[in-house]
Amino acid sequence: MSPRPHTRDVILDAAEIVVLEVGAALLAASANDPKLLAPVRKYYREWFDRLDDFGLRFERAAAISLAVDGLWLLELLQLSPLDQAQRDRLSQEIFRLIEEGK
């Protein structure tokens, strides 16, 4: 049984707070010493090497991953032009693309 929509929203909201805190730390690290990002580069290399394991074509999985990272970056930098309703619809679309691709 899948979680109720409001449960998923609570989880996503909590995850967003953590991601923003981590993102702020990454930006600070990159500004002070770009070499500090070596573990993050390694993580992304390993992440993209594993995208085929998720049951989606690599291209679809990579496009979704990069879209989510782009949205995350805009939120982190407080540059996103999206309101909450638009973010919610976009999240639903991303989940639809994931499910459709399986």
C-alpha positions, 0 to 999 in steps of 0.5 A: 500500500502506498503512503497517503499523499499527505504523508508523502508531503510531510516526508518531502518537506522534511527532506527539503529542509535537510537538503537546503542545509546540506546545499548551503554547506556545499556552497560555502565549501566550494567558495572557500576551497573547491577541493572540498567538493571532491567527495561530492564529485565522487558521489555524482559519478557513482550516482550516474554510474548507477542510474541504469539500476533504477529500472528506467532508461539512463536518459530518462533517469538522468533527465529526472535527476538533473531536473531535480538537482536544478530545482534544488539549486534554484530553491537553495539560491532562492531564485525559483520563480515557482509558487507552491502550487507550481512546485507541487504540480512539478513534483507530481509530474516528476513522480509520473515520469518515474512511474511511466518509465518503469 
